[in-house]
């Protein structure tokens, strides 16, 4: 493994630990707060995604890379939960009137994209080149 790839993989691993720690810290501070719970879930998704990226850099086989691409296909939920956190934190009037509709409009496409990533090869195809 050359130095730039090693550096990138370490950044991914460090990011995974930092985001997990941030999520735990927010959740421990007030576990009953919906904002803290949403932030915790967003950080869990982000931590898993970063760990998956780290593992992709560690793989030496196409099957290993494909496994970790599929395992880290939850990245659309990183975007959805981050958006949900922003809505809950800022509480704009449209979100305050109907706090279920806007997140649903974000989580449904995230679930569809994650399903496509997990169960099909429409987005990425892994092939080994000697």
QUIZIZI-V440993 format. One record per residue. N is the residue number from 1. PHI is phi as a letter, one per 20 degrees, with the letter a starting at -180 (* if undefined). OMEGA is omega as a letter, one per 30 degrees, with the letter a starting at -180 (NA if undefined). D_CENTER is the distance of its C-alpha to the mean C-alpha in whole Angstrom. Layout:
n->{N/N}
phi->{PHI/PHI}
omega->{OMEGA/OMEGA}
d_center->{D_CENTER/D_CENTER}
This chain:
n->{1/2/3/4/5/6/7/8/9/10/11/12/13/14/15/16/17/18/19/20/21/22/23/24/25/26/27/28/29/30/31/32/33/34/35/36/37/38/39/40/41/42/43/44/45/46/47/48/49/50/51/52/53/54/55/56/57/58/59/60/61/62/63/64/65/66/67/68/69/70/71/72/73/74/75/76/77/78/79/80/81/82/83/84/85/86/87/88/89/90/91/92/93/94/95/96/97/98/99/100/101/102/103/104/105/106/107/108/109/110/111/112/113/114/115/116/117/118/119/120/121/122/123/124/125/126/127/128/129/130}
phi->{*/e/f/f/f/f/f/f/f/f/f/f/f/f/f/f/f/f/f/f/f/f/f/f/f/f/f/f/g/b/f/e/f/f/f/f/f/f/f/g/f/f/f/f/f/f/f/f/f/f/f/f/f/g/f/g/f/e/f/d/c/f/f/f/f/f/g/f/f/f/f/e/f/e/g/f/f/f/f/f/f/f/f/f/f/f/f/f/f/e/l/f/g/f/f/f/f/b/f/d/f/f/f/f/f/e/f/f/f/f/f/f/f/f/f/f/f/f/d/c/d/f/e/c/c/d/b/e/d/f}
omega->{a/a/a/l/l/l/l/a/l/l/l/l/l/l/l/l/a/a/l/l/l/l/l/a/l/a/l/a/l/a/l/a/l/l/l/l/l/l/l/l/l/l/l/l/a/l/l/l/l/l/l/l/l/a/l/l/a/a/l/a/l/l/l/l/l/l/a/l/l/a/a/a/l/a/l/l/l/l/a/a/l/l/l/l/l/l/a/a/a/l/l/a/a/l/a/l/a/a/l/a/a/l/l/l/l/a/a/l/l/l/l/l/l/l/l/l/a/a/a/l/a/a/a/l/l/l/a/l/a/NA}
d_center->{26/27/26/23/21/22/21/17/16/17/16/12/14/15/12/10/13/14/10/11/15/14/13/16/18/17/17/21/22/22/21/23/21/19/18/17/15/13/12/12/9/7/8/7/4/4/7/6/5/7/10/9/10/13/14/15/17/19/20/23/23/22/22/19/17/17/16/13/12/12/11/7/8/5/4/7/6/4/7/9/9/9/12/13/14/16/18/18/19/21/23/24/27/26/23/26/28/25/22/21/22/19/16/17/18/14/13/15/14/11/12/15/13/10/14/15/13/14/17/19/19/20/17/18/20/21/25/26/29/32}
